[in-house]
Amino acid sequence: MSDKTSENIYREQRIGIFVDVQNMYYSARNIYKAKVNFKTILKEAVKNRQLIRAIAYVIKADVKDESNFFEALKSLGYEVKAKDLQVFYGGAKKGDWDIGIAMDMIELAPRRDAVVLISGDGDFVPLVKHLKHAMGCYVEVMAFGKSSSQKLVEQADNFEDLGLNPQKFLIKSGKKGA
């Protein structure tokens, strides 16, 4: 999907990782009928660099095993930020962290050499441009290529298509894990 390599990755880099859990969850479920292996994704994103913070953004929807999942993310080393699913008159539902992720990345970027956005959501294109050009950050994106915005892929300094190695980054339904 992308010929961008990770040639600008250095062991001394201080990195922040920002995970759009909903985007990853639905991509894995809809494309692969599987769950995301957040443990492997974190390890791959860090690449032996100095991890400062890894934040997973989740939506609370009061579903079975939700709190176990959030605890599992914490045990893997993620700081979990949660917000409630909004239910509107008429039954429409909305739950996303786009603005929250963007604000955290912008606020934390000055103290990071590189940031890793784990999402394929095209809404983040202006954020990636800003982080690169106005803030001087090296911006990596990790997501499943089949559900990633092509514009987001093009804007990233490095894009890792998790779909090229699905057995590494997915957990087939039925297996335990975050």
C-alpha positions as CSV (number, residue, x, y, z in Angstrom):
1,M,0.0,0.0,0.0
2,S,2.8,2.4,0.8
3,D,6.5,2.4,0.0
4,K,7.2,4.6,2.9
5,T,9.8,3.1,5.1
6,S,10.8,3.7,8.7
7,E,14.2,5.0,7.9
8,N,13.8,8.0,10.2
9,I,13.3,6.0,13.4
10,Y,16.0,6.4,16.0
11,R,16.3,4.6,19.3
12,E,16.6,8.0,21.1
13,Q,13.3,9.3,19.9
14,R,10.7,10.1,22.5
15,I,7.4,9.0,21.2
16,G,3.7,9.3,22.0
17,I,1.2,6.8,20.8
18,F,-2.5,7.7,20.2
19,V,-5.0,4.9,19.5
20,D,-8.4,5.5,18.0
21,V,-9.8,2.3,19.5
22,Q,-13.2,2.5,17.8
23,N,-11.6,3.0,14.3
24,M,-9.4,0.0,14.9
25,Y,-12.1,-2.2,16.4
26,Y,-14.6,-1.6,13.5
27,S,-11.9,-2.0,10.8
28,A,-10.8,-5.4,12.3
29,R,-14.4,-6.6,12.8
30,N,-15.7,-5.5,9.4
31,I,-12.8,-6.5,7.2
32,Y,-11.3,-9.5,9.0
33,K,-14.1,-10.6,11.4
34,A,-11.4,-10.5,14.1
35,K,-10.3,-8.4,17.1
36,V,-7.3,-6.1,17.3
37,N,-4.2,-7.3,19.1
38,F,-3.4,-4.1,20.9
39,K,-0.4,-5.6,22.7
40,T,1.4,-6.3,19.4
41,I,0.4,-3.0,18.0
42,L,1.9,-1.2,20.9
43,K,5.2,-3.1,20.7
44,E,5.4,-2.5,16.9
45,A,4.6,1.2,17.3
46,V,7.4,1.7,20.0
47,K,10.1,0.0,17.9
48,N,12.6,0.0,20.8
49,R,12.2,3.8,21.2
50,Q,11.5,5.7,24.4
51,L,7.8,5.5,25.0
52,I,6.6,8.6,26.9
53,R,2.8,7.9,26.7
54,A,0.4,5.5,25.0
55,I,-3.2,6.6,25.1
56,A,-6.1,4.5,24.0
57,Y,-9.3,6.4,23.4
58,V,-12.5,4.4,24.0
59,I,-16.2,4.8,24.0
60,K,-18.3,3.4,26.9
61,A,-21.3,1.8,25.5
62,D,-22.3,-0.4,28.5
63,V,-21.7,-3.7,26.7
64,K,-20.6,-7.0,28.0
65,D,-16.9,-7.4,28.9
66,E,-16.3,-3.7,28.3
67,S,-14.7,-3.0,31.6
68,N,-12.5,-6.1,31.3
69,F,-11.4,-4.8,27.9
70,F,-10.5,-1.4,29.3
71,E,-8.6,-3.0,32.2
72,A,-6.7,-5.2,29.7
73,L,-5.6,-2.1,27.8
74,K,-4.4,-0.6,31.0
75,S,-2.4,-3.8,31.9
76,L,-0.7,-3.6,28.5
77,G,0.6,-0.1,29.2
78,Y,-2.1,2.1,27.7
79,E,-3.5,5.1,29.5
80,V,-7.3,4.7,28.8
81,K,-9.4,7.8,28.2
82,A,-13.1,7.0,28.0
83,K,-16.2,8.9,27.1
84,D,-19.9,7.8,27.0
85,L,-21.7,6.9,23.9
86,Q,-24.1,9.7,23.0
87,V,-27.7,8.6,22.3
88,F,-29.8,11.2,20.6
89,Y,-33.6,11.6,20.4
90,G,-34.8,9.1,17.8
91,G,-32.1,6.6,18.7
92,A,-29.1,7.8,16.7
93,K,-25.8,7.1,18.4
94,K,-22.5,8.9,18.2
95,G,-19.2,8.2,19.8
96,D,-15.8,9.4,18.6
97,W,-12.7,11.0,20.0
98,D,-11.4,12.9,17.0
99,I,-11.2,16.3,18.7
100,G,-9.9,14.8,21.9
101,I,-7.2,12.9,20.1
102,A,-6.3,16.0,18.0
103,M,-6.0,18.2,21.1
104,D,-3.9,15.7,23.0
105,M,-1.5,15.2,20.1
106,I,-1.1,19.0,19.6
107,E,-0.6,19.6,23.3
108,L,1.9,16.8,23.8
109,A,3.8,17.1,20.5
110,P,6.3,19.7,21.6
111,R,7.7,17.2,24.1
112,R,7.9,14.3,21.5
113,D,10.2,13.6,18.6
114,A,7.7,11.4,17.0
115,V,4.0,10.7,17.3
116,V,2.2,7.5,16.2
117,L,-1.5,7.8,15.3
118,I,-3.2,4.4,15.2
119,S,-6.2,5.1,13.0
120,G,-7.1,5.2,9.4
121,D,-9.6,8.0,9.7
122,G,-9.3,10.6,7.1
123,D,-10.6,13.3,9.5
124,F,-7.0,13.3,10.9
125,V,-5.4,14.6,7.7
126,P,-5.3,18.3,8.8
127,L,-3.9,17.2,12.2
128,V,-1.1,15.2,10.6
129,K,-0.2,18.2,8.3
130,H,-0.2,20.5,11.4
131,L,1.9,18.2,13.5
132,K,4.5,17.8,10.7
133,H,4.7,21.4,9.4
134,A,3.8,23.6,12.3
135,M,5.2,21.5,15.1
136,G,8.1,19.7,13.4
137,C,7.0,16.2,14.5
138,Y,7.8,13.0,12.7
139,V,4.3,11.5,12.3
140,E,3.7,7.8,11.8
141,V,0.3,6.2,11.1
142,M,-0.6,2.6,11.7
143,A,-3.9,1.2,10.5
144,F,-5.5,-1.4,8.3
145,G,-4.8,-0.2,4.7
146,K,-8.1,-1.4,3.3
147,S,-10.0,0.9,5.7
148,S,-7.5,3.8,5.7
149,S,-7.9,7.1,4.0
150,Q,-5.5,7.4,1.1
151,K,-4.9,11.1,1.9
152,L,-3.9,10.1,5.5
153,V,-1.5,7.5,4.2
154,E,0.0,10.1,1.9
155,Q,0.4,12.8,4.6
156,A,2.1,10.5,7.1
157,D,5.9,10.4,7.3
158,N,5.5,6.7,7.6
159,F,2.5,4.4,7.2
160,E,2.4,0.9,8.4
161,D,-0.4,-1.2,6.9
162,L,-1.4,-3.7,9.6
163,G,-3.4,-5.6,7.0
164,L,-0.1,-6.8,5.3
165,N,0.4,-9.0,8.4
166,P,-3.1,-9.7,9.8
167,Q,-2.1,-12.8,11.8
168,K,0.4,-10.6,13.7
169,F,-2.1,-7.7,14.5
170,L,-5.4,-9.6,14.9
171,I,-6.9,-12.0,17.3
172,K,-9.4,-14.4,15.7
173,S,-12.7,-14.2,17.6
174,G,-12.9,-16.7,20.4
175,K,-9.3,-16.2,21.6
176,K,-8.6,-14.1,24.7
177,G,-6.7,-10.8,24.7
178,A,-7.1,-7.1,24.5
